[in-house]
Amino acid sequence: MFAASAQLAHGSSGLRLPTDLAELVDAETSRVDRLSAQAESLRAEVDALTASDTIAPVEDPTLAEREGIAVGSVAVAGGGLQVTLDDAPASSATIPGVSADDLVVHQQDIQHVINALWAGGAEAMTLQGERVTMTSAFRCSGNILLLHGRVFSPPYVIEAVGSPESMRRALDASPGVAIYRQYVASVGLGWNVRAVDDLSLPAYTGSTDLRFARLPAGKDPLR
């Protein structure tokens, strides 16, 4: 509208332009209607061509298997590593300066091992025979492990399918694992890593629903 008014003000010749606001509005309305109809016609043409020429995507036959491995919904077998962590023997309690906490495997010790194995290329993993998934959460109370609603006592066995060499390197490079191994040397915590050619890891059979906290009705989220 402003452009048209400017052209009129400068007396452009050779162009048929609206001479007042009402005529300008009518002209622009007609132009919009014409372009809208043209766009709708082109959209219908595109839809028709898409429907007639659509080629069904070829499904990757290994995609479902890879996804199943990632989420833990399928069993996995193959070579890998078995890592065992255990509490120190009772006799270690007599070592000067040693506390009871120094003699047990803690939650962070297990986490360091699991994280290192994932970093080393583990394809699938179990802890105490329970499949470890992206939503798995465990915690220790004393020397008791709680995982997937079950209670376990040491020794704690972690099995991972993947390249044994790569996972060993990742364990050796982990600062958290290095600290644990210092206690292995000083107080006798259990530590054993061995390659296994025929690991068989079960599928995860627990719930996959995610649960999260909700704010009670009527509560101010900023308070």
KAGISUL-V189623 format. One record per residue. N is the residue number from 1. RES is the residue in three letters. OMEGA is omega in radians with two decimals (NA if undefined). Layout:
# KAGISUL-V189623
N&RES&OMEGA  N&RES&OMEGA
This chain:
# KAGISUL-V189623
1&MET&-3.13  2&PHE&3.11  3&ALA&3.13  4&ALA&3.13  5&SER&3.13  6&ALA&3.12  7&GLN&3.10  8&LEU&-3.10  9&ALA&-3.13  10&HIS&3.06  11&GLY&3.13  12&SER&-3.12  13&SER&3.08  14&GLY&3.13  15&LEU&3.07  16&ARG&-3.08  17&LEU&3.11  18&PRO&-3.10  19&THR&3.06  20&ASP&-3.05  21&LEU&-3.12  22&ALA&3.13  23&GLU&3.11  24&LEU&3.12  25&VAL&3.14  26&ASP&-3.11  27&ALA&-3.14  28&GLU&3.10  29&THR&3.12  30&SER&-3.14  31&ARG&3.12  32&VAL&3.12  33&ASP&-3.14  34&ARG&-3.14  35&LEU&3.11  36&SER&3.12  37&ALA&3.11  38&GLN&3.12  39&ALA&3.13  40&GLU&3.12  41&SER&3.13  42&LEU&3.12  43&ARG&3.11  44&ALA&3.12  45&GLU&3.12  46&VAL&3.12  47&ASP&-3.13  48&ALA&3.13  49&LEU&3.13  50&THR&-3.12  51&ALA&-3.08  52&SER&-3.04  53&ASP&-3.10  54&THR&3.10  55&ILE&-3.13  56&ALA&3.13  57&PRO&3.12  58&VAL&-3.09  59&GLU&3.08  60&ASP&-3.07  61&PRO&-3.12  62&THR&-3.06  63&LEU&-3.12  64&ALA&3.13  65&GLU&3.14  66&ARG&3.12  67&GLU&3.12  68&GLY&3.09  69&ILE&-3.09  70&ALA&-3.11  71&VAL&3.08  72&GLY&-3.06  73&SER&3.10  74&VAL&3.10  75&ALA&-3.11  76&VAL&3.10  77&ALA&3.11  78&GLY&-3.13  79&GLY&3.14  80&GLY&-3.12  81&LEU&2.97  82&GLN&-3.13  83&VAL&-3.12  84&THR&3.07  85&LEU&-3.09  86&ASP&3.07  87&ASP&3.10  88&ALA&3.10  89&PRO&-3.11  90&ALA&-3.11  91&SER&-3.13  92&SER&3.14  93&ALA&-3.13  94&THR&3.14  95&ILE&-3.12  96&PRO&3.09  97&GLY&-3.11  98&VAL&3.08  99&SER&-3.14  100&ALA&3.14  101&ASP&-3.14  102&ASP&-2.97  103&LEU&-3.10  104&VAL&3.06  105&VAL&-3.12  106&HIS&-3.13  107&GLN&-3.10  108&GLN&3.08  109&ASP&3.13  110&ILE&3.13  111&GLN&3.13  112&HIS&3.14  113&VAL&-3.12  114&ILE&3.14  115&ASN&3.13  116&ALA&3.12  117&LEU&3.07  118&TRP&-3.14  119&ALA&3.13  120&GLY&3.05  121&GLY&3.10  122&ALA&3.13  123&GLU&-3.14  124&ALA&-3.01  125&MET&3.00  126&THR&3.01  127&LEU&-3.05  128&GLN&3.13  129&GLY&3.12  130&GLU&-3.12  131&ARG&3.11  132&VAL&3.14  133&THR&-3.12  134&MET&3.13  135&THR&-3.13  136&SER&3.08  137&ALA&3.11  138&PHE&3.08  139&ARG&-3.13  140&CYS&3.02  141&SER&-2.99  142&GLY&3.08  143&ASN&3.09  144&ILE&-3.14  145&LEU&3.08  146&LEU&-3.11  147&LEU&3.11  148&HIS&3.10  149&GLY&3.14  150&ARG&-3.09  151&VAL&-3.12  152&PHE&3.07  153&SER&3.10  154&PRO&0.11  155&PRO&-3.14  156&TYR&-3.06  157&VAL&3.08  158&ILE&3.11  159&GLU&-3.10  160&ALA&3.07  161&VAL&-3.13  162&GLY&3.13  163&SER&3.13  164&PRO&-3.11  165&GLU&-3.13  166&SER&-3.13  167&MET&3.05  168&ARG&3.12  169&ARG&3.13  170&ALA&3.07  171&LEU&-3.13  172&ASP&-3.09  173&ALA&-3.07  174&SER&3.09  175&PRO&3.14  176&GLY&3.10  177&VAL&3.13  178&ALA&3.11  179&ILE&3.11  180&TYR&-3.09  181&ARG&3.01  182&GLN&3.09  183&TYR&3.02  184&VAL&-3.10  185&ALA&-3.02  186&SER&-3.08  187&VAL&3.06  188&GLY&3.02  189&LEU&-3.11  190&GLY&3.13  191&TRP&3.11  192&ASN&3.10  193&VAL&3.12  194&ARG&3.09  195&ALA&3.12  196&VAL&-3.08  197&ASP&-2.98  198&ASP&3.07  199&LEU&3.10  200&SER&-3.06  201&LEU&-3.10  202&PRO&3.05  203&ALA&3.07  204&TYR&-3.07  205&THR&-3.14  206&GLY&-3.13  207&SER&3.07  208&THR&3.13  209&ASP&3.10  210&LEU&3.11  211&ARG&-3.11  212&PHE&-3.09  213&ALA&3.07  214&ARG&3.11  215&LEU&3.12  216&PRO&-3.14  217&ALA&3.09  218&GLY&-3.12  219&LYS&3.12  220&ASP&-3.12  221&PRO&-3.11  222&LEU&3.13  223&ARG&NA
